[in-house]
């Protein structure tokens, strides 16, 4: 039975949900408070990374986070504040930082990211999208033996899960990237990873959806919901009231604000990330993560992107120059001959990723609302999990067997 579906949020998760929903014959409307030209879906590193099998809430992260609270240029900065929701999130995050959680999560993350890779490729072929997509793998560049040893443990875990990965030496790096000077003692090379240019895919997907009859209400904020028993009957926006059939909540970091109107306990924090783009020729051809600095480097179509940092400091788009300088310092340390133009630095942008306490996304229906499907909380993995999440949302609403088991992603799970 075809349904009228309102998707709240037009980032990668919302657009992919709309894509698969309209393929099933549903009438889809997308509401977003922006004009859909900025945000995390546009400033991310563009990775489709099965190699990122360790959730953010891993052993030792909380200990590092406490130390890093004193340094706002650190790769993972948590701004301490007396806020009830933040304190609840911190408590749940700390409880998730254990090896059992990692062991349970790794194969689940592998499965959803591999599915996403395949679905991205299927969309490119099926819809003939003219957007950049490459399968060159990912280098985890290391400058210290300590970090290299940690990354080699990741290689072992990845291989045990059937992913293609290996150690490479400094001389191997030179062979792979012969035209750029790289300061690293070695690397983990995850051949299983792919990369893309996010603005191109987002543009192609938006154009496709408009032509397919999906309705867009942009620069229009959902301000309230009308509830009757366990069902949303209407959404009140800044411009109008829309009757609701099925609703998808994929509003990223703003999902937690809307969830409160539905009496849901959706623990989320906004994790700010920054990007610096340069059209200057860098000679970088293989995506890389600068391990010590947690900075991503992606050769995209006609430009190179340097992205990084995770800043848990509430919902805001303030540019912190200290954190921008940390990215620039990392680039200089690893690529000593590379000089980024001043314009690139001036044009720095940020995006907010929705971070759940256990590093796993929320995908599914809450028991508290019959016609609401939640799709948010992907942290740094929204791009890597985007198409698979959209597919799962469509399967849930269409009442089909889901491509993956949903229990690990349940919005009502306990922390």
Backbone torsions as a table, in degrees:
resi	resn	phi	psi	omega
1	UNK	NA	124.1	-179.9
2	UNK	-73.3	143.7	-174.6
3	UNK	-127.8	158.4	169.9
4	UNK	-90.0	120.9	-174.3
5	UNK	-121.8	128.3	173.6
6	UNK	-104.1	123.4	177.4
7	UNK	-101.9	118.0	177.8
8	UNK	-92.4	108.7	-179.2
9	UNK	113.8	125.0	-177.1
10	UNK	-114.3	31.9	171.8
11	UNK	-79.0	-166.2	-176.3
12	UNK	-59.9	-36.9	-179.3
13	UNK	-69.1	-45.4	179.9
14	UNK	-63.6	-44.6	-178.8
15	UNK	-66.9	-40.0	178.6
16	UNK	-67.6	-36.7	175.6
17	UNK	-62.1	-45.4	179.0
18	UNK	-61.6	-39.6	-179.6
19	UNK	-58.2	-52.0	-176.5
20	UNK	-74.4	-30.5	176.8
21	UNK	-65.1	-44.6	179.9
22	UNK	-69.6	-28.1	175.4
23	UNK	-63.9	-29.4	178.3
24	UNK	-83.6	-1.0	177.3
25	UNK	94.5	5.6	178.9
26	UNK	-78.2	151.1	173.6
27	UNK	-87.6	120.3	-170.1
28	UNK	-116.3	136.4	173.1
29	UNK	-123.1	134.1	177.6
30	UNK	-111.9	129.8	175.2
31	UNK	-116.6	130.6	176.9
32	UNK	-144.0	141.9	-177.9
33	UNK	-77.2	-6.2	179.0
34	UNK	-111.4	-176.2	175.7
35	UNK	-95.3	11.3	179.1
36	UNK	59.3	47.1	173.7
37	UNK	-128.8	2.4	-177.2
38	UNK	-149.5	174.7	179.6
39	UNK	112.7	-177.2	-173.6
40	UNK	-59.0	-33.2	-179.1
41	UNK	-69.9	-12.9	-178.8
42	UNK	-108.5	-18.4	-175.1
43	UNK	-112.6	5.4	-177.9
44	UNK	-75.9	174.2	-175.2
45	UNK	-77.7	-8.2	175.6
46	UNK	76.7	16.5	-178.1
47	UNK	-82.5	142.9	165.5
48	UNK	-116.1	94.1	-159.0
49	UNK	-120.8	89.9	169.7
50	UNK	-61.2	-19.8	-179.9
51	UNK	-66.2	-21.1	-177.7
52	UNK	-84.1	59.2	-173.1
53	UNK	-84.8	-6.6	178.3
54	UNK	-96.0	122.1	178.8
55	UNK	-66.8	161.0	-179.7
56	UNK	-56.6	-38.4	179.7
57	UNK	-83.3	81.9	-178.9
58	UNK	-115.2	161.1	179.6
59	UNK	-54.2	133.2	177.5
60	UNK	89.6	-14.3	-176.8
61	UNK	-67.7	-40.5	-179.2
62	UNK	-65.2	-39.1	177.7
63	UNK	-62.3	-43.9	176.4
64	UNK	-64.4	-40.6	-178.1
65	UNK	-60.1	-40.6	178.3
66	UNK	-62.9	-42.1	177.8
67	UNK	-65.8	-40.4	-177.4
68	UNK	-73.4	-16.6	176.1
69	UNK	-58.1	-25.2	-178.5
70	UNK	-85.8	-2.7	-175.8
71	UNK	-136.4	101.7	-175.2
72	UNK	-79.3	8.6	171.3
73	UNK	-103.9	4.1	-177.6
74	UNK	-70.4	156.8	-178.5
75	UNK	-60.1	-34.5	-179.6
76	UNK	-126.5	99.7	-174.6
77	UNK	-108.4	123.4	175.3
78	UNK	-110.1	115.4	179.0
79	UNK	-81.2	114.7	-179.1
80	UNK	-68.1	137.9	178.6
81	UNK	-159.6	150.7	179.8
82	UNK	-87.6	86.8	-178.9
83	UNK	-139.7	127.7	-173.1
84	UNK	-58.1	-48.0	-178.6
85	UNK	-64.5	-38.8	177.7
86	UNK	-63.8	-44.4	-178.8
87	UNK	-65.5	-37.3	175.8
88	UNK	-63.6	-41.5	-179.7
89	UNK	-65.1	-44.7	179.3
90	UNK	-59.6	-42.5	-179.9
91	UNK	-62.6	-46.1	179.9
92	UNK	-68.1	-37.8	177.8
93	UNK	-61.4	-45.8	-179.8
94	UNK	-61.2	-40.4	179.7
95	UNK	-64.7	-27.2	-177.7
96	UNK	-85.0	-11.9	-176.4
97	UNK	-80.5	72.8	179.7
98	UNK	-146.4	160.9	-174.6
99	UNK	-68.3	-31.8	177.9
100	UNK	-61.4	-41.9	178.6
101	UNK	-63.1	-41.5	178.4
102	UNK	-62.2	-45.9	-178.2
103	UNK	-63.2	-35.9	177.6
104	UNK	-72.8	-37.8	-171.4
105	UNK	-79.6	-33.8	-172.6
106	UNK	-54.1	-51.8	179.9
107	UNK	-66.6	-28.2	178.1
108	UNK	-68.9	-45.0	177.7
109	UNK	-63.3	-41.0	177.2
110	UNK	-56.9	-47.5	-174.7
111	UNK	-65.3	-43.2	-177.0
112	UNK	-73.0	-32.6	178.7
113	UNK	-75.2	-36.6	176.2
114	UNK	-66.3	-39.8	176.5
115	UNK	-61.8	-42.3	179.3
116	UNK	-61.7	-43.4	177.7
117	UNK	-54.7	-48.4	-177.7
118	UNK	-64.3	-40.3	-178.6
119	UNK	-69.4	-37.4	174.6
120	UNK	-57.3	-46.9	-178.9
121	UNK	-65.1	-39.6	178.9
122	UNK	-61.7	-42.5	179.4
123	UNK	-63.2	-43.7	179.7
124	UNK	-57.3	-43.4	-177.2
125	UNK	-74.9	-47.6	-176.1
126	UNK	-63.0	-44.1	-175.2
127	UNK	-98.0	-1.3	179.7
128	UNK	55.4	46.2	179.3
129	UNK	-69.7	134.3	176.1
130	UNK	-94.7	68.1	179.3
131	UNK	-134.3	149.1	-172.0
132	UNK	-68.9	133.6	176.6
133	UNK	-154.3	126.0	-179.3
134	UNK	-136.0	155.1	-179.4
135	UNK	-119.0	72.5	-176.2
136	UNK	-109.9	-0.8	-179.1
137	UNK	82.7	-171.7	-177.2
138	UNK	-143.7	130.7	176.4
139	UNK	-96.1	130.4	169.5
140	UNK	-100.6	94.8	-174.6
141	UNK	-79.8	130.6	-176.4
142	UNK	-123.4	140.8	177.7
143	UNK	-107.8	-10.6	179.7
144	UNK	-127.8	151.1	179.7
145	UNK	-65.1	-33.1	180.0
146	UNK	-60.1	-48.6	179.9
147	UNK	-69.0	-36.5	178.9
148	UNK	-63.5	-41.7	178.1
149	UNK	-61.7	-39.7	178.3
150	UNK	-64.9	-41.7	-179.6
151	UNK	-68.7	-32.1	178.9
152	UNK	-70.2	-27.7	172.1
153	UNK	-66.6	-36.4	176.0
154	UNK	-64.8	-38.3	176.8
155	UNK	-60.2	-45.4	179.3
156	UNK	-60.1	-44.3	179.6
157	UNK	-64.3	-44.4	-179.6
158	UNK	-60.9	-45.3	-179.7
159	UNK	-63.5	-39.6	179.2
160	UNK	-63.6	-22.7	178.5
161	UNK	-97.7	11.5	175.0
162	UNK	84.2	14.8	179.5
163	UNK	-95.7	147.4	-178.4
164	UNK	-84.9	115.5	-178.3
165	UNK	-156.1	154.6	179.4
166	UNK	-161.5	165.3	173.1
167	UNK	-85.5	142.6	171.4
168	UNK	-131.5	150.9	-177.2
169	UNK	-89.9	175.0	177.4
170	UNK	-61.2	-38.2	178.7
171	UNK	-69.0	-33.1	175.8
172	UNK	-64.7	-40.6	178.5
173	UNK	-58.8	-41.4	-179.6
174	UNK	-63.6	-35.8	178.9
175	UNK	-70.3	-38.1	-178.5
176	UNK	-73.5	-39.4	179.8
177	UNK	-121.5	72.8	-173.1
178	UNK	-71.4	-17.6	-172.4
179	UNK	-107.1	15.8	178.1
180	UNK	-141.3	137.9	179.0
181	UNK	-81.0	122.7	-178.4
182	UNK	-123.8	126.8	179.5
183	UNK	-96.2	92.1	179.9
184	UNK	-153.8	147.6	179.6
185	UNK	-87.7	-14.9	-179.4
186	UNK	171.6	-176.7	-177.1
187	UNK	-159.6	159.7	164.8
188	UNK	-97.3	132.6	-177.3
189	UNK	-114.7	110.6	-179.0
190	UNK	-98.3	94.0	-179.0
191	UNK	-67.5	-16.6	-176.9
192	UNK	-72.6	-13.5	-173.5
193	UNK	-89.1	151.1	176.3
194	UNK	-122.9	169.0	175.3
195	UNK	-146.5	164.3	-173.3
196	UNK	-150.5	-179.8	175.0
197	UNK	-113.6	99.5	-171.8
198	UNK	-52.3	-46.9	-177.9
199	UNK	-59.4	-32.6	179.9
200	UNK	-68.2	-46.2	-179.3
201	UNK	-66.4	-41.3	178.9
202	UNK	-61.5	-42.2	179.8
203	UNK	-64.6	-45.0	179.9
204	UNK	-63.4	-40.1	-178.7
205	UNK	-68.6	-41.5	177.3
206	UNK	-61.6	-45.0	-179.8
207	UNK	-61.9	-43.2	179.3
208	UNK	-60.9	-46.2	-176.3
209	UNK	-64.1	-40.4	177.7
210	UNK	-61.5	-44.3	-179.9
211	UNK	-67.3	-27.3	179.9
212	UNK	-81.9	-3.4	176.3
213	UNK	98.4	7.3	175.6
214	UNK	-70.0	134.5	-178.6
215	UNK	-92.2	132.8	178.5
216	UNK	-112.7	128.9	167.7
217	UNK	-115.2	102.0	-174.8
218	UNK	-103.5	158.8	-175.6
219	UNK	52.0	41.7	-178.1
220	UNK	-136.9	119.3	-172.7
221	UNK	-98.8	133.6	172.7
222	UNK	-76.1	115.6	-174.2
223	UNK	-102.8	-23.5	-178.8
224	UNK	-160.6	163.1	177.0
225	UNK	-124.8	147.9	175.1
226	UNK	-105.3	122.8	-175.9
227	UNK	-113.1	142.8	171.1
228	UNK	-135.3	111.0	-173.7
229	UNK	59.0	-120.8	-178.0
230	UNK	-104.4	32.7	-173.7
231	UNK	-138.9	141.3	172.6
232	UNK	-83.3	122.7	179.6
233	UNK	-100.6	-23.6	179.5
234	UNK	-159.4	156.5	174.2
235	UNK	-117.1	130.6	176.5
236	UNK	-101.4	119.4	178.8
237	UNK	-104.3	-178.2	177.4
238	UNK	-69.1	-11.5	-175.4
239	UNK	-120.8	-25.1	-170.5
240	UNK	-163.7	173.9	172.0
241	UNK	-115.4	124.7	-176.9
242	UNK	-112.8	128.8	175.0
243	UNK	-66.0	142.5	-174.5
244	UNK	-112.9	128.6	170.4
245	UNK	-94.9	-78.9	170.0
246	UNK	-113.0	147.5	-179.1
247	UNK	-127.0	134.7	173.7
248	UNK	-111.0	123.0	177.9
249	UNK	-97.8	100.5	-179.9
250	UNK	-133.5	48.3	-174.1
251	UNK	-92.5	22.0	177.1
252	UNK	58.5	-133.5	-176.5
253	UNK	-65.9	-18.7	179.2
254	UNK	-84.1	-6.0	-178.8
255	UNK	-61.3	-34.3	-178.7
256	UNK	-65.9	-34.9	179.1
257	UNK	-65.5	-45.9	179.7
258	UNK	-68.6	-34.0	-178.1
259	UNK	-63.7	-30.4	178.3
260	UNK	-62.8	-32.3	178.4
261	UNK	-69.4	-14.8	-179.9
262	UNK	-106.7	9.1	-179.5
263	UNK	60.7	33.9	177.2
264	UNK	-100.4	145.6	177.7
265	UNK	-100.6	71.6	-176.3
266	UNK	-95.5	98.0	-177.6
267	UNK	-75.0	117.4	179.8
268	UNK	-145.5	144.6	169.1
269	UNK	-129.4	147.1	177.7
270	UNK	-80.9	125.6	177.9
271	UNK	-109.5	106.1	-174.9
272	UNK	-78.3	134.2	173.8
273	UNK	-126.6	153.2	-177.0
274	UNK	-116.8	155.2	174.1
275	UNK	-139.1	145.1	173.8
276	UNK	-128.0	122.5	179.8
277	UNK	-107.1	144.6	173.3
278	UNK	-137.6	131.7	175.6
279	UNK	-84.4	-8.1	178.3
280	UNK	-64.0	140.4	179.2
281	UNK	-64.3	122.0	-179.4
282	UNK	-106.3	-15.3	-175.7
283	UNK	68.6	6.9	176.6
284	UNK	-80.4	126.6	-177.7
285	UNK	-118.2	-18.9	-177.9
286	UNK	-114.1	128.4	175.2
287	UNK	-56.8	147.2	-178.0
288	UNK	-147.1	152.2	167.8
289	UNK	-116.5	128.0	179.5
290	UNK	-83.2	100.2	-162.2
291	UNK	-57.0	-47.8	-177.2
292	UNK	-65.7	-33.0	-175.5
293	UNK	-97.1	-8.7	-177.8
294	UNK	54.2	43.3	179.4
295	UNK	-111.9	134.1	-178.3
296	UNK	-98.1	144.2	178.8
297	UNK	-129.3	122.5	-177.1
298	UNK	-131.9	120.8	172.9
299	UNK	-78.3	100.0	-178.4
300	UNK	-95.0	-176.7	-178.1
301	UNK	-71.4	110.6	176.9
302	UNK	74.6	5.4	174.4
303	UNK	-159.6	164.0	175.2
304	UNK	-112.9	136.6	-178.7
305	UNK	-111.7	134.5	173.1
306	UNK	-115.1	120.5	-173.7
307	UNK	-137.2	154.6	177.7
308	UNK	169.5	-174.8	-179.8
309	UNK	74.3	148.7	172.9
310	UNK	-126.4	112.5	-175.4
311	UNK	-118.1	105.7	177.8
312	UNK	-90.0	96.2	-174.0
313	UNK	-146.0	28.3	178.9
314	UNK	86.8	175.9	-179.0
315	UNK	-85.6	106.8	175.0
316	UNK	-163.1	159.8	179.0
317	UNK	-116.0	29.1	177.3
318	UNK	-68.9	133.6	176.9
319	UNK	-87.8	117.9	178.6
320	UNK	-91.9	108.9	-175.8
321	UNK	-61.5	-26.9	178.7
322	UNK	-63.9	-40.5	-178.4
323	UNK	-74.5	-32.8	174.7
324	UNK	-63.7	-42.9	178.8
325	UNK	-63.9	-31.9	178.0
326	UNK	-63.9	-39.6	177.0
327	UNK	-65.9	-45.1	-179.7
328	UNK	-62.5	-39.2	178.1
329	UNK	-63.6	-42.3	179.5
330	UNK	-62.4	-43.8	179.7
331	UNK	-60.2	-43.5	-179.8
332	UNK	-66.2	-37.1	-179.5
333	UNK	-66.6	-38.4	-175.7
334	UNK	-92.4	-30.9	179.0
335	UNK	-122.8	74.4	-171.0
336	UNK	-60.6	-23.1	-178.9
337	UNK	-90.3	-4.3	-175.2
338	UNK	-91.1	128.1	177.8
339	UNK	-120.8	115.8	-179.4
340	UNK	-80.7	137.3	179.4
341	UNK	-62.6	150.7	179.9
342	UNK	-61.1	-34.5	-179.5
343	UNK	-63.8	-38.3	178.5
344	UNK	-61.5	-42.2	-179.8
345	UNK	-68.6	-38.8	179.4
346	UNK	-64.3	-33.8	-175.3
347	UNK	-90.6	20.0	178.9
348	UNK	-55.3	145.2	178.7
349	UNK	-136.9	163.3	-179.9
350	UNK	-133.0	165.8	175.8
351	UNK	-146.8	156.8	-177.6
352	UNK	-109.2	120.7	176.8
353	UNK	-98.0	138.3	178.5
354	UNK	-81.0	119.5	-172.5
355	UNK	-111.6	119.6	173.8
356	UNK	-82.3	163.0	-177.3
357	UNK	-66.9	-29.1	-176.9
358	UNK	-102.9	7.1	177.4
359	UNK	75.2	6.1	177.8
360	UNK	-107.8	143.4	-179.6
361	UNK	-70.7	161.3	169.3
362	UNK	-95.3	117.1	176.9
363	UNK	-137.7	117.6	177.5
364	UNK	141.6	-171.9	-179.1
365	UNK	-100.4	135.0	172.3
366	UNK	-80.4	148.1	177.7
367	UNK	-67.5	-13.8	-175.5
368	UNK	-88.2	-8.2	-177.6
369	UNK	-149.0	114.7	-170.7
370	UNK	-68.1	-35.6	-173.3
371	UNK	-109.7	25.0	177.3
372	UNK	-113.2	128.8	172.2
373	UNK	-115.0	126.4	-175.9
374	UNK	-99.1	136.5	178.6
375	UNK	-147.1	88.6	-176.8
376	UNK	-162.1	-180.0	175.6
377	UNK	84.1	23.8	-173.9
378	UNK	-81.2	-5.1	-179.1
379	UNK	54.7	-129.4	-177.7
380	UNK	-80.1	-0.1	-171.7
381	UNK	-106.3	14.2	-179.8
382	UNK	-58.2	-42.9	-179.9
383	UNK	-68.7	-40.7	-179.2
384	UNK	-67.4	-27.5	-175.5
385	UNK	-110.4	5.1	-169.6
386	UNK	-59.6	-53.9	-175.9
387	UNK	-67.6	-40.2	179.7
388	UNK	-63.3	-40.1	177.8
389	UNK	-62.9	-44.4	177.6
390	UNK	-59.5	-41.6	178.0
391	UNK	-62.2	-44.6	-179.9
392	UNK	-63.9	-41.6	178.0
393	UNK	-58.6	-45.3	-179.9
394	UNK	-63.3	-41.0	-179.8
395	UNK	-65.6	-38.4	179.0
396	UNK	-63.1	-50.1	-176.3
397	UNK	-70.2	-32.7	178.2
398	UNK	-82.4	-1.8	179.5
399	UNK	57.4	46.0	175.9
400	UNK	-106.4	161.9	172.9
401	UNK	-61.4	133.6	-175.9
402	UNK	-83.3	148.9	-177.8
403	UNK	-65.4	-25.9	178.1
404	UNK	-134.6	157.0	174.7
405	UNK	-68.0	137.3	-173.3
406	UNK	-96.2	-12.3	-175.7
407	UNK	-52.5	-42.2	-179.4
408	UNK	-64.1	-19.1	-176.5
409	UNK	-105.4	6.1	-170.3
410	UNK	-58.4	129.0	-179.2
411	UNK	-62.8	-22.2	-178.8
412	UNK	-96.2	10.8	-176.3
413	UNK	-63.5	151.7	-177.9
414	UNK	-92.4	146.6	178.2
415	UNK	-114.0	NA	NA
